Amino acid sequence: RVARLHAAMAPKKEDPKKSAKSSGGGKAKKKKWSKGKVKEKLSNLVLFDKITYDKMLADVPKLKLITPSIISEKLKCNGSLARKAVKELLSQKLIRPILTHKSQCVYTRASHQ
């Protein structure tokens, strides 16, 4: 009986689609993600040293347009320190506000009248 069952079952035929894929020149490689462009880390000051503080008092009031962003770039200090510098210059009346907004404030040099 067992012998007849094996003889009755036909041998498995391989699917032509499957065999073409497996024997074809190699699997297509997965697309690799690019590493992306890495922005250079800035090493800005978090506290003013004497030289930078004096430079701030001398150079910044001469600028026509003064914002915390510009101070941060020119003096290589971080944003919060630049905001403190603006407050310091305002208290000394070296600059005057043009536009005050929640996120960005614009100032100019104080014209001595």
C-alpha positions as CSV (number, residue, x, y, z in Angstrom):
1,R,0.0,0.0,0.0
2,V,2.7,2.5,0.9
3,A,4.6,2.0,-2.3
4,R,1.5,2.6,-4.4
5,L,0.9,6.0,-2.7
6,H,4.4,7.2,-3.6
7,A,4.0,6.1,-7.1
8,A,0.6,7.8,-7.5
9,M,2.0,11.2,-6.4
10,A,3.7,13.0,-9.2
11,P,7.1,14.6,-8.5
12,K,6.9,18.3,-7.7
13,K,7.5,20.5,-10.7
14,E,9.3,23.8,-10.0
15,D,7.4,26.9,-10.9
16,P,9.1,28.6,-13.9
17,K,8.7,32.0,-12.4
18,K,10.5,31.0,-9.2
19,S,13.3,29.3,-10.9
20,A,13.9,32.3,-13.1
21,K,14.2,34.6,-10.1
22,S,16.6,32.3,-8.1
23,S,18.9,31.6,-11.0
24,G,18.9,35.1,-12.4
25,G,22.2,37.1,-12.1
26,G,21.8,37.9,-8.4
27,K,19.4,39.7,-6.1
28,A,18.9,43.4,-6.5
29,K,20.7,45.2,-3.7
30,K,18.6,47.3,-1.2
31,K,19.1,51.1,-1.6
32,K,21.3,52.3,1.3
33,W,20.4,55.5,3.1
34,S,22.9,58.3,2.7
35,K,24.5,59.6,5.8
36,G,23.2,63.1,5.2
37,K,25.1,66.4,5.5
38,V,26.3,67.1,9.0
39,K,26.3,70.7,10.1
40,E,29.5,71.8,11.8
41,K,29.1,72.3,15.5
42,L,29.7,75.9,16.6
43,S,31.9,76.4,19.7
44,N,30.3,79.6,20.9
45,L,31.0,81.4,24.2
46,V,28.5,81.0,27.0
47,L,30.0,83.7,29.2
48,F,31.7,87.0,28.1
49,D,35.4,87.3,28.8
50,K,36.9,90.8,29.3
51,I,38.1,91.0,25.7
52,T,34.8,90.0,24.1
53,Y,32.8,92.2,26.5
54,D,34.9,95.3,25.5
55,K,34.5,94.4,21.9
56,M,30.8,94.2,22.3
57,L,30.7,97.6,24.0
58,A,32.9,99.1,21.3
59,D,31.6,97.5,18.0
60,V,28.0,96.7,18.4
61,P,26.6,100.2,19.0
62,K,28.2,101.3,15.7
63,L,26.1,98.8,13.7
64,K,23.0,100.1,11.8
65,L,21.1,96.9,12.4
66,I,21.4,95.1,15.7
67,T,19.7,91.8,16.6
68,P,20.7,89.0,18.9
69,S,21.5,86.9,15.8
70,I,24.0,89.4,14.5
71,I,25.6,89.8,17.9
72,S,25.9,86.0,18.2
73,E,27.6,85.7,14.8
74,K,30.0,88.6,15.2
75,L,31.1,87.9,18.7
76,K,30.9,84.0,18.5
77,C,28.7,83.8,21.6
78,N,25.5,81.8,22.0
79,G,22.0,83.2,21.6
80,S,21.1,83.7,25.3
81,L,24.3,85.6,25.9
82,A,23.5,87.8,22.8
83,R,20.1,88.6,24.3
84,K,21.8,89.6,27.6
85,A,24.2,91.8,25.6
86,V,21.2,93.6,24.0
87,K,19.7,94.2,27.4
88,E,23.0,95.5,28.7
89,L,23.4,97.9,25.7
90,L,19.8,99.1,26.2
91,S,20.3,99.8,29.8
92,Q,23.4,101.9,28.9
93,K,21.4,103.7,26.2
94,L,23.9,102.7,23.5
95,I,21.2,101.3,21.3
96,R,17.5,102.0,20.7
97,P,14.6,99.6,19.8
98,I,13.0,99.7,16.3
99,L,10.8,96.7,16.5
100,T,10.1,94.5,19.5
101,H,8.6,91.1,19.0
102,K,8.3,88.0,21.2
103,S,10.9,86.0,19.3
104,Q,13.1,88.5,17.5
105,C,13.8,92.2,18.4
106,V,15.5,94.7,16.1
107,Y,17.6,97.6,17.3
108,T,19.7,100.3,15.9
109,R,22.4,102.6,17.1
110,A,21.3,105.4,19.4
111,S,21.6,108.7,17.6
112,H,22.8,111.3,20.1
113,Q,20.4,114.2,19.8
